Amino acid sequence: MQRNSKIISTALGVFLMLIMSSCGFKPMYGANSAGGSGLSQVMANIEIDRIRNMQGRQERLSQLLQNNLIERIAPLSSNQSPALYLLQANYDVEEAGYGIRGDETVTLQNLKLTVVFKLSEINSENVVMDGTARAIVTYDLVQSDFSNMTARNTSLSRLSEEVANQIITRIGTFLSENPAGAE
């Protein structure tokens, strides 16, 4: 019985390798990616403009978003050449309470972060890509104000990480699919 399971698992592994090699899957940042190792160099040459809310103010969330984007772009390369692209973003946070009890107190808070971003060439100011990234998180409201504030701050941090991942993935996908824009 054990011998049969080893044969089956080996056959399954070989079968999966054959399927994956013919499916057209290409890693975005690897040496075999469509953009080659040049994609990581192009991604490293993206300058991130100051991120502001829709009213034009900078807040703690602005800093969280900017730091998360920098952390995701900077490790891609140690390239010190001048920036080719400028990433600009504005965000809006919507808050809604629900989970209402009989005494009309809210027990859950819903936070929705929407970030509108655009990637433009620095030299020509031509917008090469724009988009919107969204994330939603819910946290419990309790009687302690400190606990509620801590839960809200943690939720905003998680939202900024999720949205930064979405933005970087979309930009990387765009640049790998459009090699003309990645040169």
C-alpha positions in Angstrom: 0.0 0.0 0.0 2.8 2.4 0.9 4.6 1.6 -2.4 1.4 2.5 -4.3 1.1 5.8 -2.6 4.7 6.7 -3.4 4.2 5.8 -7.1 0.9 7.8 -7.2 2.5 10.9 -5.6 5.5 10.7 -7.9 3.3 10.4 -10.9 1.1 13.3 -9.7 4.2 15.4 -9.2 5.5 14.7 -12.7 2.0 15.4 -14.1 1.8 18.8 -12.3 5.2 19.8 -13.5 4.2 19.0 -17.1 1.0 21.0 -16.8 2.7 24.0 -15.1 5.4 24.1 -17.8 2.8 24.3 -20.5 0.2 26.7 -18.9 2.1 29.9 -19.7 2.7 30.8 -16.0 5.6 33.3 -15.7 6.9 34.7 -12.4 6.5 38.5 -12.2 9.9 39.3 -10.7 12.0 36.2 -11.5 14.7 35.9 -14.1 12.2 34.0 -16.4 9.5 36.7 -16.1 8.2 38.5 -19.2 9.9 41.7 -18.0 13.0 39.7 -17.0 15.2 41.1 -14.3 14.5 44.5 -15.8 11.1 44.6 -14.1 12.6 44.8 -10.7 14.9 47.6 -11.9 11.9 49.5 -13.3 9.9 49.0 -10.1 12.8 50.2 -8.1 12.8 53.4 -10.2 9.3 54.4 -9.0 9.3 57.6 -6.9 6.3 57.8 -4.5 4.8 61.2 -4.1 3.4 62.3 -0.7 0.2 60.5 -0.1 -2.7 62.6 1.1 -6.4 62.0 1.9 -9.1 63.3 -0.4 -9.1 66.7 1.4 -5.3 67.1 0.7 -4.2 66.5 4.3 -1.5 64.2 5.4 -2.4 61.9 8.3 -0.9 58.9 10.1 -2.6 56.7 7.5 -0.7 58.7 4.8 2.6 57.7 6.4 1.5 54.1 6.8 0.6 53.8 3.1 3.8 55.5 2.0 6.0 53.3 4.2 4.2 50.1 3.0 4.7 51.1 -0.6 8.3 52.0 -0.1 9.0 48.6 1.7 7.5 46.8 -1.2 9.3 48.7 -4.0 12.8 49.1 -2.4 13.7 45.5 -1.9 13.2 44.8 -5.6 16.5 46.3 -6.5 19.5 48.3 -5.2 19.4 50.4 -8.3 20.5 54.0 -7.6 19.5 55.5 -11.0 17.0 58.4 -11.2 13.3 57.6 -11.0 11.5 57.0 -14.2 7.9 57.0 -12.8 6.0 58.9 -10.2 3.3 57.2 -8.2 0.6 59.5 -6.8 -2.2 58.4 -4.6 -5.1 59.9 -2.6 -7.2 57.9 -0.2 -10.6 58.0 1.6 -11.6 56.1 4.7 -15.3 55.3 5.3 -16.4 54.2 8.7 -19.8 52.5 9.5 -21.0 51.0 12.7 -23.3 47.9 12.7 -24.1 45.0 14.9 -26.6 47.1 16.8 -27.9 45.8 20.1 -31.3 46.3 21.6 -30.1 49.4 23.5 -29.0 50.9 20.2 -25.2 50.6 20.9 -22.9 49.6 18.0 -20.8 46.5 18.6 -18.9 46.3 15.3 -17.1 49.0 13.3 -16.4 48.6 9.6 -13.5 50.5 8.0 -13.2 50.8 4.2 -10.1 52.2 2.7 -10.2 53.4 -1.0 -7.0 54.5 -2.6 -7.0 56.2 -6.1 -3.6 56.0 -7.7 -1.8 56.9 -10.9 1.6 56.1 -12.3 3.1 58.6 -14.6 6.4 59.0 -16.4 8.4 61.7 -14.7 9.9 63.2 -17.9 6.7 63.5 -20.0 4.2 63.5 -17.1 2.2 61.0 -19.3 -0.1 58.9 -17.1 0.7 55.3 -18.0 -1.6 53.6 -15.5 -4.2 54.5 -13.0 -6.5 52.5 -10.7 -8.3 52.1 -7.5 -7.5 49.8 -4.7 -9.9 48.9 -1.9 -9.8 47.0 1.4 -12.3 46.5 4.2 -11.8 45.4 7.8 -14.1 45.0 10.7 -13.3 45.2 14.4 -15.2 44.8 17.6 -16.2 47.8 19.7 -15.9 47.3 23.5 -16.5 49.6 26.4 -12.9 50.6 26.8 -12.0 53.7 24.7 -8.3 52.7 24.7 -9.1 49.2 23.3 -11.3 50.8 20.6 -8.6 53.2 19.6 -6.0 50.4 19.5 -8.3 48.2 17.4 -8.9 51.1 15.0 -5.2 51.8 14.6 -4.4 48.1 14.1 -7.2 47.9 11.5 -5.9 51.0 9.6 -2.4 49.4 9.6 -3.8 46.2 8.1 -5.8 48.2 5.5 -2.7 50.1 4.4 -0.7 46.8 4.0 -3.5 45.2 1.9 -3.9 48.2 -0.3 -0.1 48.6 -0.8 0.0 45.0 -1.9 -2.8 45.5 -4.4 -1.1 48.6 -5.8 2.3 47.1 -6.2 0.9 43.9 -7.7 -1.1 45.9 -10.3 1.8 48.1 -11.2 4.1 45.1 -11.5 1.6 43.2 -13.7 1.1 46.3 -15.9 4.8 46.8 -16.3 5.5 43.2 -17.0 2.7 43.0 -19.6 3.8 46.3 -21.2 7.5 46.0 -21.8 7.5 49.2 -23.9 6.5 51.0 -20.7 9.1 49.2 -18.7 12.0 50.3 -20.8 
